[in-house]
Amino acid sequence: MEFLKESVDYAIFFILGLMGFVSIWLTIERVMFLRKVNPSDYPTKDEYDAAHRMSVFWARSSAS
């Protein structure tokens, strides 16, 4: 029973650490995209919004 308690603790810490890593990764990705994007390069707001949505890594992988 003690082993189960310790295992659950480690699993929760691992999940929380993974979630923190992913959130920092997405924040850095978003900042990098917003630094290089120029809204005047897009003729319509819809094209700008589509490019903004496509910059997220899972949108790229699910679009193909």
C-alpha positions as CSV (number, residue, x, y, z in Angstrom):
1,M,0.0,0.0,0.0
2,E,2.9,2.4,0.8
3,F,4.4,1.7,-2.7
4,L,1.1,2.7,-4.3
5,K,1.0,6.0,-2.4
6,E,4.5,6.9,-3.4
7,S,3.9,5.9,-7.0
8,V,0.8,8.1,-7.2
9,D,2.8,11.0,-5.8
10,Y,5.5,10.6,-8.5
11,A,3.0,10.2,-11.2
12,I,1.2,13.4,-10.2
13,F,4.5,15.3,-10.0
14,F,5.4,14.0,-13.5
15,I,2.1,15.1,-15.0
16,L,2.3,18.5,-13.4
17,G,5.9,18.9,-14.6
18,L,4.9,17.9,-18.1
19,M,2.0,20.3,-18.1
20,G,4.3,23.1,-17.0
21,F,6.8,22.3,-19.8
22,V,4.1,22.2,-22.4
23,S,2.6,25.6,-21.3
24,I,6.1,27.2,-21.4
25,W,6.7,25.7,-24.8
26,L,3.4,27.0,-26.2
27,T,4.1,30.4,-24.7
28,I,7.5,30.6,-26.4
29,E,6.1,29.4,-29.7
30,R,3.3,32.1,-29.5
31,V,5.8,34.9,-28.7
32,M,8.1,33.8,-31.6
33,F,5.1,33.8,-34.0
34,L,3.8,37.2,-32.9
35,R,7.3,38.7,-33.3
36,K,7.7,37.7,-36.9
37,V,4.1,38.2,-38.2
38,N,3.2,41.4,-39.9
39,P,-0.6,42.0,-40.1
40,S,-0.2,44.2,-43.2
41,D,1.0,41.1,-45.1
42,Y,-2.5,39.7,-45.1
43,P,-5.2,41.2,-47.3
44,T,-8.1,40.2,-45.2
45,K,-8.7,39.6,-41.5
46,D,-9.8,36.0,-42.2
47,E,-6.4,35.2,-43.8
48,Y,-4.6,36.7,-40.8
49,D,-6.8,34.7,-38.4
50,A,-6.1,31.5,-40.3
51,A,-2.4,32.1,-40.2
52,H,-2.6,32.9,-36.5
53,R,-4.5,29.6,-35.8
54,M,-2.1,27.6,-38.0
55,S,0.9,28.6,-36.0
56,V,0.0,26.4,-33.2
57,F,1.8,23.1,-33.5
58,W,-1.2,20.8,-33.2
59,A,-3.1,22.7,-35.8
60,R,-0.3,22.1,-38.3
61,S,-0.3,18.4,-37.7
62,S,-4.1,18.0,-37.8
63,A,-4.4,20.0,-41.0
64,S,-2.5,17.6,-43.1
